[in-house]
């Protein structure tokens, strides 16, 4: 498989590079202008103002053009205009900046100017945001520019003064080093944050793939086992009738009824697995008022006395755009878990509130809570702390899958002896 460079392979990295380069070039415009004005009017050093101000204007104009070209990336629009060609544009911009720096130094003493150290600033930026071949190309180009200044430049008599030379070297060093450290640390911070987001997306994709595998497994199991389970149920029913007619052993008849009951239980589990895991597939999105939705969620639970419903005023006017059955099953599963975890007589609180452009639905119980080890496994498929026969350990796993398909988040907070809080965080429809 062919390799790609980070800059071209990762659109997020390209966007970060564009944003920081654009901002840094505006900082360069104001820095150049401030330096020219302070040298000319502050220190009274005669410099060719026309040429220097013209180059500053070129820098500003080129950044305006650069901003127009990368507008989709700056605004986060999709799809980006440049994509894989982002490194090409970035390389040309840094090359232009090397020419601009060369022009400024040409009019202000050439290679003797302390601000010639800014060549290293541009090369450091190239090494961080460009592929290797481009970074080396910029190094060679900077070498030609510096060599040009060694041969041809307009002398600046003030640079012969030792005190002024020392001040210039100190200022140039401090500014260049501060920009390099700030830029490199900030861009690495942005890239780290981008990597975390990519890892979250990878985990979401992995969970969705596992759900799809579960759908396939459940459908296949239901299909393959339905016939033999039906045969066992029919045979057990006939055997039970024969035993009743023949006046057989009551204990044997009870065993036959147990077989029939267990067969029904197996069929119910298969139907539940198939319905829960595949509930969102093909279901269209509907607009549902939040109060009506919560009423429909809790109605079949028959636990009104144990449920405390708390909707703030803003939440009462919210409408969700959701797959009605899948999301209802997901929230109901969270409430059932809370009811199961709470002792008799203890209420479970269901709270909904608006938080900016999002809605938060919280399910809070006063049960025994979970330790760190149990909490870390709570959302694993087929992991359950309930007694055998009371759950398959798929509720939280499938609930998270449904919620993440809606661009939402499921968060669980729990401590032993302090109960559990489950928060569903959903974006509101535009």
Phi, psi and omega in degrees: 000136184290144178271148173235153179285156180303323184295322182272334185279335187241104179300328179296320178295319179298319179296317179299317179300315180300312184299312183289323178294319179299313180293320181295325180291326175293322175298323179295321179300310181291325177294317178298315181296317180296321180294314180298315182294316182293322180292316185285315186259330181282312181263350180069027180273126180288119178228155178288087185301319184301311181295317182293316180293328176298318180292322176297319178296322177298318178300314181295315181297318181294328179285330173298316177296317179300318179297323178293322181292326184256018182307317178301321180290320180294324181270358180073021180288162180226135359276158178294151183286325188266318178059236183292344180272008181299322180293329177295314179296317180299318179298317179295322180294316179294323175298319177297321179296325175296319177295319180297316178298320178298319179296317179299316180290329179301320182275358187224044172101358175066221186292343179282344180293128181302335182283004172296342177296343179294345172302321180292328176298312180297322180290325176296318178296318179298320181293330183280316192252355181246157173297165187301314184296324177291320181298316177293324177297319177296325178297315179295317180297318177297324177297319177296318180298315180294320177298323177300318181292329177296325183272316187229126173190165176267117182298152176235110187299329184296337181291347178283347179281121184301318182296315179295323178297317180296316179297318180297317179297318181295313180297315180299318180295313182296316182294312182297315181294321179296317180294317181298311182296314181297312184296313184295317181293321180292318181291325176292324176297315179296319180294321177297318179295323177295320179295322177297317178297319178296322178295321176298318178295323179296319179294320177299316179297320179297317179296319179295322177296322178292324176296316178299321177295323178294320177302312180298317180296314181296316180297317179295318180295317179298320181291314184287328185266347183299318182293308179297325178293321177296319178298316179297319181296316180296316181296320180294322178296315179296321179295322178297317179295318179298319180295322179294318180292323183274358182063044183287184182297122179302325179295322178294320178297322178296321177298320179296317178297325176296319178300315180297319180296319179291326176297316178298321178297316178299317180295322178295320179296316180297318179295321179294317177300315182293318182291314183293314186288330182253014189294330186269347183292120177081358181276130183279159178278140179230152174273124184227130176293134184301314178300318179295322180296314180295324177298318179292331180291314189272345184304312182289350184282338179051046182227037184303324183290338183258001183248132174249112182261126184228106177244127176284170187300319180293324182293332182295335180262008184276140170243135179258148173248103192217163165282106195307306186292316183295315182289325177297318179295323180295312181291321179298323178298321178295320180291321178297319177300318181294319178296319179295325184281339185273141177296160177302135180091345178270134182274155174250131183261129175245114185240136177233134179210155178270139179226089183064231181274019183228163175237137180248126175245118184247138175240116188239123176245168180242039181278200183283347180076183182229143173281175186299320181295315179293319180298322180294337181254000188302328184262005176290140178295139177068017172258125180213148175257003180282164178293153178305135180093350182258355179180154181258355181078026180249351188301303181296321182299313181286327177298315178299319180300314180296315183295319180290331175295338177266016181064029179253184180227147174241121181238139182237128175238129182205146174221144179303128179082354184245003180082189185224141175240122176249125183244127174255119184247111184239142172286143176282148178296144181295000000 
